[in-house]
Amino acid sequence: MRSVVKSKLIVALIVLAVVAAFMLPLAGVIEHTQIARANGPKMANTQSTVSNVRGNFINNLIPGGMWISPGDQFVVTSSPLHLAAYAYPTNQGDPAIDHVNFTAWWPGVDPNIWFIACSISKPTPGTNNQYECNWNVSGLPQGPITVSFDVYDVVGNKNLAPNGTHQGTINLTSPPSMQIPTYGYIGYLFHQQLTSPSACLDISDPGQSHQGIDIWTNQAGSGTNTQSPEGNPVWAAYEGTLIGIFDTSNKAVQATDPTASVLLIDNGLFNGVQIYTLYAHMANQDGTQSYVDSGLYIGKPIAQGDLLGHQGNADKSTNPDLITHLHFEIKTSASPGNDVDPSPYLGHQLDRCNSDYPGWLDSFP
């Protein structure tokens, strides 16, 4: 009798062990899936994140993270916004962290493709799992904003919003403004027809319609500007990063090259819109002397009001009254074209097609 009971007990224990071995990984999958859903990966990314979690669970590889700053329901009254989070492998032996992306969404941004505020590949010095950056938010529109962070490891595993998103409000006490890049007299306006300056030509052909504005050193008709002198100073209209130094043929050169005459700055966001500013004609007529500041270099951070150089005549104008001037453009892309009306940025009506602004003889305030 005892041997029968003992046999039955052994069979029961074997059955329980088999059931437990089957249910344990299933419970783990359910648990991790619920965590992914509860943490709420960003908007339309929910399904893909749940799938990633399920796939990663098999290999035990999903990285983790936790917010440090900002807290939820934050209010931004000045720039920059400090972003910080812990990021770490979830289990001992998991792949190391490769980088952390801090991302943001505000009205007007595609909810499926959040804006990357900064991408950090190394922990803060003195720590092994703390990632942080200062994000310049001076160009963001006032109003609601949502921030998050995503963790990536060295083999490509990722965890989107491992600690959820934080809601906030941009309420800057000093909203962004763009300053006039030089002083002088208004020459050609935006959309002004080059062959008939009194008319507007609302087309995208830069050979026919003026794509920016010109600001002259001397007033037209004065006859005092005789041979390509170095003109009035040119300052950065808005902060950003210098990404291009070119000659008149759009060939990349150094700032110390005598043919350097064109600068392109990535200004980041201005009221929520990505913009670039272009400064042209900053060399003398025959290309033997550049008026670009020799201390500039690609990647140099630019502050609003930094000296960039001086007006010149690199477009080889033969009119003695128009020789020295700055050609200035505001663009939505770094590629040729994509110029926009500078009027709302500079606070003056400078579009020939939408204004009776006379241009020509008027001094820039």
C-alpha positions in Angstrom: 0.0 0.0 0.0 2.7 2.4 0.9 4.5 1.8 -2.4 1.3 2.6 -4.3 0.8 5.9 -2.4 4.5 6.7 -2.9 4.2 6.1 -6.6 1.1 8.3 -6.9 2.9 11.1 -5.0 5.9 10.9 -7.3 3.6 11.1 -10.4 1.8 14.1 -8.9 5.0 15.9 -8.2 6.2 15.3 -11.8 2.9 16.7 -13.2 3.2 19.8 -11.0 6.8 20.3 -12.2 5.8 20.1 -15.8 2.9 22.5 -15.4 5.1 25.0 -13.5 7.7 24.8 -16.2 5.1 25.6 -18.8 3.4 28.4 -16.9 6.4 30.3 -15.7 7.6 31.7 -19.0 4.0 32.4 -20.0 3.5 34.4 -16.8 6.7 36.3 -17.6 5.5 37.2 -21.1 2.2 38.4 -19.7 3.9 40.4 -16.9 6.3 42.2 -19.3 3.6 42.9 -21.9 1.5 44.6 -19.2 4.4 46.6 -18.0 5.0 47.8 -21.6 1.3 48.8 -22.0 1.2 50.4 -18.5 4.3 52.5 -19.1 2.6 53.8 -22.3 5.2 54.1 -25.0 4.7 57.3 -27.1 1.4 57.5 -28.9 1.3 55.4 -32.1 4.4 53.4 -31.1 2.5 51.3 -28.5 2.1 48.1 -30.7 5.7 48.1 -31.9 7.0 48.5 -28.4 4.9 45.6 -27.0 6.3 43.5 -29.9 9.8 44.5 -29.0 9.3 43.6 -25.4 8.0 40.2 -26.3 10.9 39.5 -28.6 13.5 40.8 -26.1 12.0 38.9 -23.2 13.1 35.6 -24.8 16.7 36.8 -24.6 16.2 38.8 -21.4 17.7 41.9 -23.1 15.4 44.9 -22.8 17.3 47.9 -21.2 15.6 50.0 -18.5 15.5 53.6 -17.4 14.1 56.1 -14.9 13.4 59.8 -15.0 15.6 62.3 -13.0 14.5 65.6 -14.6 12.1 67.3 -15.3 9.3 66.1 -13.0 5.8 65.7 -14.3 3.7 68.8 -14.9 6.8 71.0 -15.3 6.8 74.6 -16.4 9.6 76.1 -18.4 10.1 79.9 -17.9 13.6 80.2 -19.3 16.0 78.3 -21.5 17.6 75.7 -21.4 15.5 72.8 -20.2 17.5 70.3 -18.2 16.8 66.7 -19.3 18.2 63.8 -17.2 17.5 60.1 -16.7 19.1 56.9 -15.5 19.6 54.1 -18.2 20.9 50.7 -17.5 20.9 47.0 -18.6 18.0 45.3 -16.8 19.8 42.1 -16.0 23.4 41.2 -15.2 25.2 40.2 -18.4 22.8 42.2 -20.6 24.4 44.3 -23.4 25.7 47.7 -22.4 23.8 50.9 -23.0 24.7 52.6 -26.4 22.8 55.9 -26.1 19.7 57.7 -24.8 17.5 59.9 -26.9 15.5 62.6 -25.2 12.5 63.3 -27.3 9.6 65.8 -27.3 6.2 66.4 -28.8 4.2 69.6 -29.0 1.3 70.7 -31.2 2.4 70.7 -34.8 5.0 67.8 -34.4 4.1 64.5 -36.1 2.9 62.3 -33.3 4.5 59.3 -34.9 8.0 61.0 -35.2 8.9 62.9 -32.1 11.5 65.6 -32.1 14.9 64.5 -30.8 16.0 67.1 -28.4 19.4 65.5 -27.8 21.1 62.2 -28.2 23.5 61.2 -25.4 26.1 58.4 -25.9 28.1 58.7 -22.7 27.0 58.9 -19.1 27.6 62.0 -17.1 31.2 62.1 -15.8 31.4 60.5 -12.4 28.4 58.3 -13.0 27.9 55.0 -14.9 24.2 55.2 -15.7 23.1 58.9 -15.7 22.5 60.6 -19.0 21.7 64.3 -19.3 21.7 67.4 -21.5 20.6 71.0 -21.6 18.1 71.6 -24.4 17.8 75.1 -25.8 14.0 75.7 -25.9 14.1 79.4 -26.7 12.7 78.6 -30.2 9.8 76.6 -29.1 6.2 77.9 -29.2 4.5 78.8 -26.0 2.1 76.1 -24.7 1.9 72.4 -23.9 4.8 70.0 -24.4 5.5 66.3 -23.7 8.9 64.9 -23.1 10.2 61.3 -23.0 13.4 59.3 -23.3 14.3 56.1 -25.2 17.1 53.7 -24.2 19.1 51.8 -26.8 21.8 49.2 -26.1 24.9 48.3 -28.2 23.2 45.4 -30.1 20.1 47.4 -31.1 17.6 46.5 -28.4 15.5 49.4 -27.3 13.0 50.5 -24.8 10.8 53.4 -25.7 9.6 55.6 -22.8 10.7 53.0 -20.1 9.5 55.4 -17.4 6.6 57.0 -19.2 6.2 60.6 -20.5 6.2 63.8 -18.6 3.8 66.7 -19.4 4.8 70.3 -19.2 4.2 73.9 -20.4 6.5 76.2 -22.3 5.9 79.7 -20.8 9.0 81.7 -21.6 9.3 85.1 -20.0 11.3 86.3 -23.1 9.9 84.8 -26.3 12.5 84.4 -29.2 13.1 87.3 -31.5 15.4 87.7 -34.5 17.6 90.8 -34.8 18.4 92.6 -38.0 21.8 91.2 -39.3 23.3 94.5 -40.4 22.4 98.2 -40.9 22.1 100.3 -44.1 19.6 100.8 -46.8 17.0 98.4 -48.2 17.9 97.1 -51.6 16.0 94.3 -53.3 13.1 92.8 -51.4 11.9 89.2 -51.2 10.1 88.2 -54.4 11.2 91.4 -56.2 11.6 90.9 -59.9 15.3 91.3 -60.7 14.8 92.6 -64.3 12.0 95.0 -63.2 12.5 96.0 -59.6 9.2 97.8 -59.3 7.3 94.5 -59.8 6.9 91.4 -57.8 7.5 87.9 -59.2 6.1 85.2 -57.0 8.0 82.3 -58.5 10.7 80.0 -57.1 13.3 80.6 -59.9 16.2 82.4 -58.1 17.4 83.7 -61.5 14.3 85.8 -61.9 12.8 86.4 -58.4 14.9 87.7 -55.5 15.0 85.0 -52.8 16.1 87.1 -49.9 16.7 90.8 -49.0 19.6 93.1 -49.8 20.9 95.7 -47.3 23.3 98.2 -48.7 26.1 100.1 -46.9 25.3 103.3 -48.9 22.1 104.9 -50.0 21.3 104.5 -53.7 22.2 107.6 -55.7 24.9 108.8 -53.3 27.7 107.8 -55.6 30.1 107.4 -52.7 30.6 103.7 -52.9 33.2 103.5 -55.6 35.1 100.2 -55.4 34.2 97.2 -53.2 35.2 98.5 -49.8 34.6 96.4 -46.7 31.1 97.5 -45.7 29.0 97.6 -42.5 29.4 94.8 -39.9 27.2 91.7 -40.2 25.9 90.1 -37.1 24.2 86.8 -36.4 20.4 87.4 -36.6 19.7 84.4 -34.4 21.6 81.8 -32.4 22.6 78.4 -33.9 25.5 76.4 -35.3 27.7 77.3 -38.3 27.3 74.5 -40.9 28.5 76.0 -44.1 31.3 78.4 -45.4 31.3 78.8 -49.2 32.6 80.8 -52.1 30.3 82.3 -54.8 30.2 79.0 -56.7 28.9 77.2 -53.5 32.3 75.4 -53.1 33.0 74.7 -49.4 36.0 76.7 -48.1 37.7 77.7 -44.9 36.9 81.1 -43.3 40.5 82.1 -43.9 40.2 81.5 -47.7 40.2 84.8 -49.6 37.1 83.6 -51.6 35.0 82.9 -48.5 31.8 84.9 -48.9 28.8 82.9 -47.9 27.8 81.6 -44.4 25.0 79.1 -43.6 23.8 78.7 -40.0 21.5 76.0 -38.6 19.3 78.0 -36.2 17.3 75.1 -34.9 13.8 75.9 -33.9 12.3 79.3 -34.1 8.7 79.3 -32.7 8.6 75.6 -33.4 9.8 75.8 -37.0 13.3 74.6 -38.2 15.1 77.4 -39.9 18.5 78.3 -41.4 19.9 81.7 -42.2 22.2 82.5 -45.1 24.6 85.5 -45.3 26.1 86.2 -48.7 28.5 88.5 -50.7 31.0 89.0 -47.9 34.1 89.4 -50.0 35.5 91.9 -52.4 34.6 92.0 -56.1 37.6 90.1 -57.5 37.7 87.4 -54.8 41.1 88.3 -53.4 39.9 89.4 -50.0 37.2 87.8 -47.8 35.2 89.8 -45.3 34.2 86.7 -43.4 35.5 86.7 -39.8 38.6 84.5 -39.9 37.8 82.9 -36.5 34.7 81.0 -37.8 34.7 77.3 -38.4 32.2 74.5 -39.2 30.5 73.4 -36.1 31.1 76.7 -34.2 28.3 77.6 -31.9 26.9 81.0 -32.8 25.2 83.4 -30.4 22.7 86.0 -31.5 24.7 89.2 -32.2 28.0 87.5 -32.9 30.1 89.3 -35.5 30.2 87.2 -38.7 32.0 89.6 -40.9 31.3 92.6 -43.1 29.2 93.5 -46.2 31.0 93.0 -49.5 30.4 92.7 -53.2 31.1 89.1 -54.1 28.2 89.1 -56.5 30.3 91.5 -58.7 27.7 94.3 -59.0 28.8 97.0 -61.4 26.5 99.7 -60.1 28.7 101.9 -57.9 25.8 102.6 -55.6 25.0 99.0 -55.0 28.4 97.5 -54.8 28.7 96.9 -51.0 25.8 95.1 -49.4 24.6 92.0 -47.5 22.3 89.4 -49.1 20.3 87.7 -46.3 18.0 84.7 -46.5 15.8 82.8 -44.1 15.3 79.1 -45.2 13.4 76.1 -44.0 16.1 73.7 -45.4 19.8 73.8 -45.8 19.5 72.9 -49.5 19.2 75.5 -52.3 15.8 77.1 -52.5 13.3 76.7 -49.6 13.5 80.5 -48.8 10.7 82.1 -46.8 9.5 85.7 -46.4 11.7 87.3 -43.8 9.0 89.8 -42.8 7.5 88.0 -39.8 11.0 87.2 -38.5 12.5 90.6 -38.7 9.3 92.6 -37.9 9.2 94.6 -41.2 7.2 94.1 -44.3 9.9 93.0 -46.8 7.9 90.9 -49.3 7.5 92.8 -52.6 4.4 90.7 -53.6 2.5 91.4 -50.4 3.4 95.0 -49.6 3.7 98.5 -51.1 7.0 98.8 -49.1 9.1 101.0 -51.4 12.4 99.6 -50.6 15.2 101.1 -52.5 15.8 104.4 -50.7 14.6 103.5 -47.2 17.0 103.2 -44.3 16.7 100.0 -42.3 15.4 101.0 -38.8 
